[in-house]
């Protein structure tokens, strides 16, 4: 990641660190996985797909793990159907507006 230009480097570190931290909390059972996956499911999947090439390159450079908890969180997100999760949590939707 050292080769990324600013402000891209700072943004990459800030965003990836946030989602990696959420992954840590989920993996350790500190927060309810359903809470996290019901709120940042799409964004987690999107972030992981965007940063994947950089993460793989960084792992090659380090010859070790990098953002593993982000990857784990994304795997959990991909394995979760957000609509089913929202139904299971009893989340309500706004009523449809009548067209009168």
C-alpha positions, 0 to 999 in steps of 0.5 A, a space after each residue: 500500500 506504500 505505493 498508493 498516492 495521497 490522498 488515496 493512501 489515507 482514505 484506503 487506510 481509514 476505510 479498510 481499518 474501520 471495516 477490519 475493526 468491525 470484523 475483529 469485533 464480530 470474530 471475537 463475539 464482542 458485538 452481535 454479528 446480525 447487528 453488523 451484517 444488518 447495517 453494513 452488509 452491502 458496504 462491506 461486500 463492496 469495500 472488500 471487492 474494491 480493495 481486494 487487489 491491493 490487499 492481495 498485493 500487500 499480502 505478497 509483499 508482507 508474506 503474511 496476513 493483511 486485513 484478514 478480519 475485513 475478509 472474514 466479515 465480507 465472507 459472512 456478508 456474502 453468506 447472509 441474505 440481508 432481507 432474511 436477516 431484516 425479517 428475522 430481526 423484525 425490522 419494519 419498513 416504511 408503508 407505501 405511499 398512496 398515489 391519490 
